[in-house]
């Protein structure tokens, strides 16, 4: 999914008038995708606007070092108004997703084609998160007490209101969202019983990227499983779910006339690493983060409800 993250990041940076890194400024650590700070810094430059955007991406809970340039303030004003008015962070539609092998619409589209269709809304969600992080860092620099917040959907869920469960769940393509695999806590989203709510305010733009990324994984799942079914029929895979342990940019090799030689080894290695990580302490949200690693139970999947800074 590096392509999706890079495309969304390129879009967000372009909308704020920033240079776009040529190569993906990301790297994988323990099967988790991180922003690569040195690569980002080289791509963004060293002017005041670039430094503040870099800080918002890598340390959204920090404090701005200097006031934002006038040009960047104008771009933030426009996109803050646009995204809030359109509620654009909710933008990826659930149409075409059934949670399993999917509708004819999902199966007829290749995973890469489906991903391309969903990228614009993902880009707006990342832009919204970035705008909010820049705003909140400036408020801290002005001396205001700006603490953690929740996304709107997380707040509704924790208050026992009806929430969109396709937005909640671990950002793991192997696991479904809470809509299809509800943990015990998810009963509150039906409106029939409220879990204990966190006493935190909500923010309209924070958390949108993670939630839209989770929904995107759900929407890709039917076409991925359909491709996996075809690979099983050809004898390439033991089960359709094996496909989730392959890089997205290589899965089209499963449509070839012969089984790729690297296939079994890649599946075995990635599955073993994924299973080893289950139930262990989660990696920090950013490399070099001094905060203690949060305990992550993949069976419960409470990660999307962690406070956002």
Buried (B, 14 or more C-beta within 10 A) or exposed (E): BBBBBBBBBBBBBEBBBBEBBEEBBBEEEEBBBBBBBEBBBBBBBEEBBBBBBBBBBBBBBBBBEEEBBEEBBEBBEEBBEBBBEEEBBBBBEBEBBBBEBBEEBBBEBBBBEBBBEBBBBBBBBBBBBBBBBBBBBBBBBEEEEBEBBBBBBBBBBBBBBEBBBBBBBBBBBBBBBBBBBBBEBBBBBEEEEBBEBBEBEBBBBBBBBBBBBBBBBBBBBBBBBBBBBBBBEBEBBEEBBBBBBBEBEEBEBBEEEEBBEEBBEBBEEBBEEBEEBEEEEBBBBBEEEEEEEEEBBBEEBBBBBBBBB
